[in-house]
């Protein structure tokens, strides 16, 4: 079923990227839909670099590319090649009419073999778990299903709750991504760490709390977190601060890459109102990642416990404060007011699931805009381009 679904938002981004550069690097976690997305494009030739005969045909890059002049091709799992950067560099420099999408399960799978040889020659696109636009393409606006099942398409589409699939994904992540790219030895400790990160997703990260449960050192936990961040399986949201004595300046928040894994590893099989609020925050972050292709987002917390979910900063611009609420009625302005006492300039947004039309409220001297997720993304995109 999945292969017949066209994800129009992502197809449009690919087509626009190809007009800018002949080579596109498509990254994303395992099973997020990279292969199906590529195969849903019009008039493309598909090459699976996991197959020995495919790799053999690319040992002579010039000969391989010569036969593909003017064509659009997919090089899936390109990091399986011995010299993927060489092939793409030759294509970009000498066969500019060939349009290429190169995919891999890990960003590090690209960076180790690509280094700086493709600077100025490629566009990168990060395929995140399903964004709001994808729900329309998948024929539903069921946000509960998206939050509970997550945004990995086959898990979202499964008729029954895909409990076995979540575990198989974790096993494949260790076997194919971690073992091939990192020198990690303690499988059980690492996978226990992944499970704990997902189960505690969105919370303040303290390595000392994970170390005893995983039976490894704090240094090893810090290394594990770097691995999860490099492979897009966890997102580290660091504090926004100007080093004031009243602020949290070091402890990051860590989010798992997908709401489905967060729900599954918390043992949730149905959602309560408070569960929706937590997962909605994850979904908003995923939307920012996917739509804006940006990971540099912060959060703010002071030592009295006031916390603003996200802080968006543009170069030389005032910080934008963002609170995520399943219902606009759940919003308490205390944290936003505390943030604006420290940082008076900048816009304030509450992004709520039940806001159909934007409206404003005033909390003391603080003006707050209540918006839908789409309106928030449009504002941040404009803020980024200013």
Protein Blocks (a to p, Z undefined) as FASTA:
>chain_A
ZZmpccfklmmmmmmmmmmpmbdcdeddehilpmmmmmmpghiadddfkbmklmmmmmpm
mlmmmmmgoiacddehkllpmblmlmmmmmmmmmmmbccddddfbfklmmmmnmmmlgok
accdddddddfklmmmnopabfklmmmnopafklmmpmbackklmmmmmmmmmmmmmmmm
pccfblmlmmmmmmmmmmmgoiacdfklmmmmnopafklmmmmmmmmmmnopaccddddd
ehiakbcfkbccdddfbfklmmmmnopabdcfklmmmmmmmmmmmmmmmmnopabbcddd
dfkopacfbacddehiacddddddfblklpcfklmmmmmmmmmgccdddddfklmbdcdd
dehjbccddddfklmmmmmmmmmmZZ
